[in-house]
């Protein structure tokens, strides 16, 4: 079953299916009236798809649901359930209005990620933020967003499966699994020479060449902020138990790691752009 039968999980299931069913019903209604409507109905259709995906600023329901799930359900909702909406969005996307929504999404999702402390909420916020890069890739390239989605979700799969089979994971309790999770989280952060870093750089350069400098630059700078959150998450895996201590307790320890990674990330970005 996707959800267990606990009381809190039942309320989470109700929240999830209520939102999805209502959104799907409205989408079905739009499809029926589309031959008799104006062109603006397609934009409304795409907005509903974005809401079903959980892209910011319509992300609150998505992160709330994910943070309440066990790891198995977390994996199902955060990966397979996104494929069909993303495919539909890639077919109906209109760049004229989408860039504004994308810029708002980058800013809102970054601020949302900064307020998260627990590992599951960090991964949920990261999933929301990754949709911004997927959307940037989707603007002109089908293969680009598929590649980014595949790499990002495969890396997320490694982290989630590790937590699924090793609850209360720390380096001291299981050093090999802790190392795997640490490397996977670093890969999610896009730290060079990880593949996601080069994909982001390629997307940034290509979108700048297409006169999409503003949204691409904001997304790249926001990635530096998200990098800080990932570094804290790595320290949480290495030093403390996720079930007992929040990330804020190791924030001071992680600031030097963050500064080093941020300088390296920014230096490589300037080198490639120049």
Residue pairs with C-beta under 8 A, 6 or more apart in sequence:
2 13
2 73
2 76
2 77
3 9
3 10
3 12
3 13
3 16
3 69
3 73
4 70
4 73
8 68
9 68
9 69
9 70
11 68
12 64
12 65
12 68
12 69
15 61
15 64
15 65
16 61
16 65
16 77
19 52
19 61
20 52
23 48
23 51
23 52
24 52
26 48
27 45
27 48
27 49
30 37
30 41
30 44
30 45
30 48
31 45
33 41
34 41
34 42
34 45
42 92
42 94
43 94
43 97
45 92
46 89
46 92
46 93
46 94
46 98
47 101
49 85
49 88
49 89
49 92
50 58
50 89
50 101
51 58
52 85
53 62
53 82
53 85
53 86
53 89
53 131
54 61
54 62
54 63
54 127
54 128
54 131
55 105
55 109
55 128
55 131
55 132
55 135
56 104
56 105
56 106
56 108
56 109
56 112
56 128
56 132
57 104
57 105
57 108
59 108
59 109
59 112
59 128
62 124
62 127
62 128
63 112
63 121
63 124
63 125
63 128
65 77
66 74
66 77
66 78
66 120
66 121
66 123
66 124
66 127
67 118
67 120
67 121
67 124
69 77
71 120
71 160
71 163
71 164
72 164
74 120
74 123
74 124
74 160
75 157
75 160
75 161
75 164
78 123
78 124
78 127
78 153
78 156
78 160
79 153
79 156
79 157
82 149
86 134
86 138
86 145
86 149
89 135
89 138
90 138
90 142
90 145
93 138
93 139
95 139
98 135
98 139
99 212
99 215
102 132
102 135
102 136
102 215
103 214
103 215
103 218
105 131
105 132
105 135
106 129
106 132
106 215
106 218
106 219
106 222
107 218
107 222
109 125
109 128
109 129
109 131
109 132
109 222
110 129
110 222
110 225
110 226
112 125
112 128
113 122
113 125
113 126
113 128
113 129
113 225
113 226
113 229
114 225
114 229
116 122
116 124
116 125
116 229
116 247
117 246
117 247
117 248
118 242
118 246
118 247
119 163
119 233
119 236
119 237
119 242
119 247
122 229
122 230
122 233
122 247
123 156
123 159
123 160
125 229
126 156
126 188
126 226
126 229
126 230
127 156
129 222
129 226
130 148
130 152
132 219
132 222
133 148
133 199
133 200
133 203
133 219
134 145
134 148
134 149
134 152
135 145
136 203
136 207
136 212
136 215
136 216
136 219
137 144
137 145
137 147
137 148
137 199
137 203
138 144
138 145
139 207
139 210
139 212
140 206
140 210
141 206
144 199
144 203
147 199
148 196
148 199
148 203
151 195
151 196
151 199
152 188
152 196
155 184
155 187
155 188
155 196
156 184
156 188
158 180
158 181
158 184
159 181
159 184
159 185
159 188
162 169
162 177
162 180
162 181
162 184
163 169
163 181
163 242
166 173
166 174
166 177
167 243
168 241
168 242
168 243
169 177
169 178
169 181
169 237
169 241
169 242
170 178
170 237
170 238
170 239
170 240
170 241
171 178
171 179
171 182
171 237
171 238
171 239
173 241
178 237
178 238
181 237
182 234
182 237
182 238
185 230
185 233
185 234
185 237
186 194
186 230
186 234
187 194
187 195
187 196
188 196
188 230
189 196
189 226
189 227
189 230
189 231
189 261
190 196
190 197
190 200
190 223
190 227
190 265
191 197
191 227
191 261
191 264
191 265
192 198
192 264
192 265
192 268
197 265
197 268
200 220
200 223
201 268
201 269
201 272
203 216
204 216
204 217
204 219
204 220
204 269
204 273
205 272
205 273
207 213
207 215
207 216
208 216
208 217
208 273
220 269
223 265
224 262
224 265
224 266
227 258
227 261
227 262
227 265
228 254
228 258
228 262
229 247
231 254
231 257
231 258
231 261
232 247
232 250
232 251
232 254
232 258
233 247
234 254
234 257
235 247
235 250
235 253
235 254
235 257
236 242
236 245
236 247
236 250
239 250
239 253
240 249
240 250
